[in-house]
């Protein structure tokens, strides 16, 4: 990367070389008037190109840092989503198991085929407890399902931001390749 001082030195050197070249040509006073404006235009163009190249480096670094930050956010969210999905699957299995056990005992009560030696009152008490257990598990399953949905949406939004930053970085790369 060139420093602003080095760029000015380069421009001054080009001007000096042009001035020496022009003054060394005898008998060309009319061409001096044509060459100097063209030379100044060229120097201005070089200066603009150097300034653009000098500003491109920090912009590329900024976009790259943002891209890495987005990747980190996405990876963190994906890990959290995996954890939530595992917890949700476990909670759903436990809820289903509790519901199945409740239904089995309710059917046994209805048909009078209670496990050996279990009084009906005890079985009814167990069914009430199972209903309470099932009811207490449902909000946890619902909360995890909502969290899964929220994380899925958040990940999609972060991926869209990642895509936008990556697109800008590609545009900048194409612009620099044209120079």
TAPEWO-V180649 format. One record per pair of residues at least 12 apart in sequence whose C-alpha atoms are under 10 Angstrom apart, sorted by sequence separation. I is the first residue (numbers start at 1). J is the second residue. If there is no record, write none. Layout:
# TAPEWO-V180649
{{I;J} {I;J}}
This chain:
# TAPEWO-V180649
{{108;120} {109;121} {19;32} {22;35} {22;36} {109;123} {108;123} {109;124} {19;35} {18;35} {19;36} {106;123} {18;36} {105;123} {106;124} {109;127} {105;124} {19;39} {106;126} {15;36} {18;39} {105;126} {106;127} {18;40} {105;127} {106;128} {104;127} {15;39} {102;126} {103;127} {14;39} {15;40} {102;127} {105;130} {14;40} {101;127} {102;128} {102;129} {103;130} {14;42} {15;43} {102;130} {103;131} {11;40} {14;43} {101;130} {102;131} {12;43} {99;130} {102;133} {11;43} {98;130} {99;131} {102;134} {10;43} {11;44} {98;131} {99;133} {11;46} {98;133} {99;134} {10;46} {11;47} {98;134} {99;135} {10;47} {97;134} {98;135} {95;133} {96;134} {7;46} {8;47} {95;134} {98;137} {7;47} {94;134} {95;135} {95;136} {96;137} {95;137} {7;50} {94;137} {95;138} {7;51} {92;137} {95;140} {4;50} {91;137} {92;138} {95;141} {3;50} {4;51} {91;138} {94;141} {2;50} {3;51} {92;140} {93;141} {1;50} {2;51} {91;140} {92;141} {4;54} {91;141} {92;142} {2;53} {3;54} {90;141} {91;142} {1;53} {2;54} {88;140} {89;141} {92;144} {1;54} {87;140} {88;141} {91;144} {92;145} {87;141} {88;142} {88;143} {89;144} {1;57} {88;144} {89;145} {87;144} {88;145} {86;144} {87;145} {85;144} {88;147} {84;144} {85;145} {88;148} {84;145} {85;147} {84;147} {85;148} {84;148} {83;148} {81;147} {82;148} {80;147} {81;148} {84;151} {80;148} {81;149} {81;150} {82;151} {81;151} {80;151} {81;152} {78;151} {77;151} {78;152} {81;155} {77;152} {78;154} {77;154} {78;155} {77;155} {76;155} {74;154} {75;155} {74;155} {77;158} {73;155} {74;156} {74;157} {74;158} {73;158} {74;159} {73;159} {71;158} {70;158} {71;159} {74;162} {70;159} {73;162} {70;160} {71;161} {70;161} {71;162} {70;162} {69;162} {70;163} {67;161} {68;162} {66;161} {67;162} {70;165} {66;162} {67;163} {67;164} {68;165} {67;165} {66;165} {67;166} {65;165} {66;166} {64;165} {63;165} {64;166} {67;169} {63;166} {63;167} {63;168} {64;169} {63;169} {62;169} {60;168} {61;169} {60;169} {63;172} {59;169} {60;170} {60;172} {59;172} {60;173} {56;172} {56;173} {56;175} {56;176} {53;176} {52;176} {53;179} {52;179} {49;179}}
